[in-house]
Amino acid sequence: MRKVIASVYTTLDGFIDDPHLWSLKYWTDEAAAYSHDQLFASDALLMGRVTYEGFALAWPGRTGEFADRMNGMPKYVVSSTLDKADEWHNTSVIPGGEVVGTVAELKRRPGRQMLIYGCGRLTDTLMEHGLLDEYRIWVHPRILGRGRRLFREGTDARLRLLDTLRFSSGVVVLSYAPQDPSPTT
């Protein structure tokens, strides 16, 4: 069964808004190699509408090995407002009410992992239904003090640490797998 991996940038104090404004100064060859390997281990992208809209503006005009991979692979955008996703080649819309069944079906198909960039309602929904296999949380040595949190208020989940990776820039990638809740006693 294919895995669904969420890769998300966060500040040390847990904020994820606008990573392009604060994460680029920590970008190194190590981070680029890890990001490359992560993308090339995937054969599909899953995303919410907001991520799709930002990526659809940025990626279609880019070229090079990484961009060609992003642009060529199947992409699935989950949205209750979009009917079509014509702005980015090879993108299909999954209606919001069908995300659980559709992602479960995609996981059963043969292939590599499916990658989600970012964290939000999509990852929350997938985790709640046992469809998210791993978080790769890129913790940046930056305190922002405001914005949208990595996990929404009310999120209650147990995670199991899979791996840690430290880059020379001070960024640490923490890989976690969601776990079933422990029985209460």
C-alpha positions in Angstrom: 0.0 0.0 0.0 1.3 3.5 -0.9 2.1 5.9 1.8 0.9 9.5 2.2 3.7 11.8 3.5 3.1 15.4 4.7 6.2 17.6 4.4 5.8 20.9 6.2 8.0 23.8 7.1 7.6 25.3 10.6 9.2 27.9 12.8 10.6 26.8 16.1 7.5 28.3 17.8 5.2 26.3 15.5 4.0 28.7 12.8 3.7 27.7 9.2 2.4 30.9 7.4 4.3 32.1 4.3 7.4 29.9 4.6 8.8 31.6 1.5 9.3 34.7 3.6 11.4 33.1 6.4 12.7 29.7 5.3 14.9 30.5 2.3 17.8 31.8 4.3 18.1 28.3 5.7 18.2 26.6 2.3 21.4 24.6 1.8 22.6 21.9 -0.6 21.7 19.4 2.1 18.1 20.6 2.2 18.0 20.6 -1.6 19.2 17.0 -1.8 16.7 15.9 0.8 13.9 17.7 -0.9 14.9 16.2 -4.2 15.0 12.7 -2.8 11.6 13.2 -1.2 10.0 14.4 -4.4 11.6 11.7 -6.5 10.4 9.0 -4.1 6.9 10.2 -4.8 4.7 9.7 -7.9 1.8 12.0 -6.9 1.1 15.2 -5.1 -2.0 15.8 -2.8 -2.8 19.3 -1.8 -5.6 21.6 -0.5 -6.9 24.5 -2.6 -4.7 27.2 -1.1 -1.5 25.2 -1.7 -2.7 24.4 -5.2 -3.4 28.0 -6.0 0.0 29.1 -4.9 1.8 26.2 -6.6 -0.2 26.6 -9.8 1.1 30.2 -10.0 4.7 29.2 -9.3 5.5 25.9 -10.9 4.1 25.6 -14.5 6.6 28.1 -15.9 9.6 26.6 -14.3 12.0 24.0 -15.8 14.8 21.8 -14.6 14.8 18.3 -13.1 12.9 19.2 -10.0 10.3 21.4 -11.7 9.8 18.9 -14.5 9.1 16.3 -11.9 6.6 18.5 -10.1 4.9 19.6 -13.3 4.7 16.1 -14.8 3.4 14.0 -12.0 -0.3 13.5 -11.2 -1.6 16.1 -8.8 -4.8 15.9 -6.8 -6.3 19.1 -5.2 -9.0 18.7 -2.5 -11.5 21.4 -2.7 -15.2 22.1 -2.0 -15.1 25.2 -4.2 -13.0 24.3 -7.3 -14.7 22.4 -10.2 -11.6 22.2 -12.3 -7.8 22.7 -11.9 -6.7 23.8 -15.4 -3.9 26.1 -14.2 -1.5 23.2 -13.7 -1.1 20.3 -16.0 -2.1 16.8 -14.8 -4.2 18.1 -11.9 -7.5 16.5 -10.8 -10.0 17.9 -8.3 -11.2 15.7 -5.4 -14.4 17.2 -4.0 -14.1 17.9 -0.3 -16.7 15.3 0.6 -15.0 12.6 -1.3 -11.4 13.0 0.1 -11.5 10.0 2.5 -12.7 7.5 -0.1 -10.6 8.8 -2.9 -7.4 8.9 -1.0 -8.1 5.5 0.4 -8.5 4.3 -3.2 -5.3 6.1 -4.3 -3.4 4.4 -1.5 -4.5 1.0 -2.7 -3.2 1.6 -6.2 0.4 0.5 -7.0 3.0 3.2 -7.0 5.3 5.3 -4.9 4.4 7.5 -2.0 2.1 10.5 -2.3 3.4 13.8 -1.1 1.6 16.7 0.6 3.4 20.0 1.0 2.1 21.8 4.0 -0.3 21.0 6.8 -3.9 22.0 7.2 -7.4 20.7 6.9 -6.3 18.0 4.4 -3.7 16.5 6.6 -6.0 16.8 9.6 -8.7 14.9 7.8 -6.3 12.2 6.5 -4.9 11.7 10.0 -8.3 11.5 11.6 -9.2 8.7 9.1 -5.9 6.8 9.4 -4.8 7.8 5.9 -1.7 9.9 6.7 1.4 7.8 7.2 4.1 10.3 8.1 4.8 13.9 9.0 8.1 15.3 7.9 8.3 18.5 9.9 11.1 20.8 8.9 11.8 22.9 12.1 13.6 26.1 11.2 15.6 28.0 13.9 13.3 31.0 13.6 10.8 32.4 16.1 7.9 34.2 14.3 5.5 34.8 17.2 2.3 34.9 15.0 0.4 33.2 12.3 -1.2 29.9 11.6 -0.1 27.1 13.8 1.3 23.8 12.6 -1.5 21.9 14.3 -4.9 23.5 14.9 -6.3 24.0 18.3 -8.1 20.9 19.5 -5.8 18.5 17.5 -5.2 15.5 19.8 -2.9 12.8 18.4 -0.1 10.5 19.5 2.9 10.4 17.2 5.9 8.0 17.0 9.3 9.4 16.1 10.7 7.7 13.0 13.8 9.7 12.3 15.6 13.0 12.8 17.9 14.8 10.4 19.9 17.9 11.1 21.2 20.3 8.4 24.2 22.6 8.9 21.8 25.6 8.7 20.2 24.5 12.0 17.0 23.1 10.3 16.0 19.8 11.8 13.6 17.4 10.0 11.5 15.4 12.4 9.7 12.4 10.9 6.7 11.1 12.8 4.1 8.5 12.2 0.6 9.0 13.7 -0.4 6.3 16.2 -3.7 5.0 17.3 -4.7 6.6 20.5 -3.9 4.6 23.7 -6.8 3.1 25.5 -7.9 5.3 28.4 -7.8 3.7 31.8 
